[in-house]
Amino acid sequence: PVHLVESGGGSVQSGGSLRLSCAISGYTYSTYCMGWFRQAPGKEREGVAAIDTDWTTSYADSVKGRFTISRDNAKNTLNLQMNSLKPEDTAMYYCAVDPEASVCGALVQTTGSWYGMDYRGKGTLVTISS
């Protein structure tokens, strides 16, 4: 079975940085589109960033210019570098994989769903203090 485990969350002050990683096992890593979602307390889940199999990246407007998604095929990991963090970035962050798509950039425009990404981790908590 496909297994995703996020790490790298924590508490930092506004303006700080964090790097989230997602270890992926159980399938041919480089074949599928992958992304990051987040859900803040009391808010709907939202798509944050996506990376297609051809390495095309997409970002939600709220994180564009501050977050960078990347994939390391050799290590079977998905990463999210987060810079210039703001209190409104506080949320549980989840990585997810779509086993049936090579393109999934539109997930950054979604709220309240997993955009059909059937495999996801349990999340890692990011807390940003002002």
N, C-alpha and C positions, 0 to 999 in steps of 0.2 A: 504493500500500500504506500501511497505517497504520504510523506511525513515532512512537515515544515515546523521549524523551531526558530522563533525570533529571539534576539538578544541585543543588548546595548542600550536599553532604556535606562532612565535615571532622572535625577533632579538637578537642574542647572538654573542659573539666573538668566534673566532676559539678556539677549545678546550673545549668549554662549552657543556652544555647538555640541552635537551628539552624532554618533554614527551607529545606525541600526544595521544589524545583519540578520539574514534569514538562511539557515542551513536547510537544504532541501535534499531529500533522498527518496528513492523508490520509483524514479522514472528517468527518462532521457532528458536531462536538464535543459539542454540547449534548444529543445524543440518547441517550447511553448512560451506564450506571452506571460509576463509576470507583473505584479503590481503591489503597491502599498495602499492600505486603507487606514483610516483612523476614526475613532469615535470618542467624542468628548462627553463628559457626564451631562445627561439631559438633552443631548443632541443626537441627530441622526448620523449614521455612519456616512462617511464621504470618501470618495476616491482621491488619493493624493498624488500618486505618480505611477507611471507604467513604462515598461520597456518591452518592445516587440522583439521577435526573433532576429530581425535585421538590425537590432540595436537602436532603433528609433525610440526616442523618449518623449514622454508627455507629462505635463504637470498641471495641477490645479492652479488657478490664478493666485490663490492665497499663498502659495509656496514658491511660485516661479521666481527664479533668481536667487533663492535661498537654499533650496533642496536639490540634491543631485542623486538620481537613481543610477545604479550600475549593477552589472552582473559579472561574476567571475566563473566562467565555465569550468575552469580547471579545478576550482574548489567547490563547485556546486553551491554557490551562495549568491544571494541577492542582497544588495546593500542600499542604504539610504543615508547619505550624508546630509545633515541638517545644520545649517549655519544661521546666524542672526536670529536665533530663536526668540519667539514672543510668547507671552502668557497664553494667547489664544491658540498656540500650538499644543497646549496641554491636552493629552488624549491617550487612549490605548491605541497602539499602532499594530497593524496586522499585515503580514505578507500573504499573498495569494497567487495561485497559479491557475491558468485556464488551460486544461489539457486538450482543448479542441480548437484553439485559435493561435495564430501567429501574430495577430494584430489585436491590441486591446486598448489603444490610447484613449478611447472614448470613456473609459472608466473614470477618468479624472473629472468628468462632468456629471457623475452620478451621485445621488444621495439615497440612503436608505436601502441599498441592496449590495450584493457582492458582484454584480455585473456578470453573473453566470460563472464566476470563478469557483469551481467546486472544491478546490483544495486550499486550505488556509491554516495558519498557525493559531495558537491560543493568545498571541499578543504580547507586547511588551509596553510597559507604562512609561510615558514621558511626561514629566512635570516641570513646567517653567514658572519660576517665581519672578515677580516684578521688582 
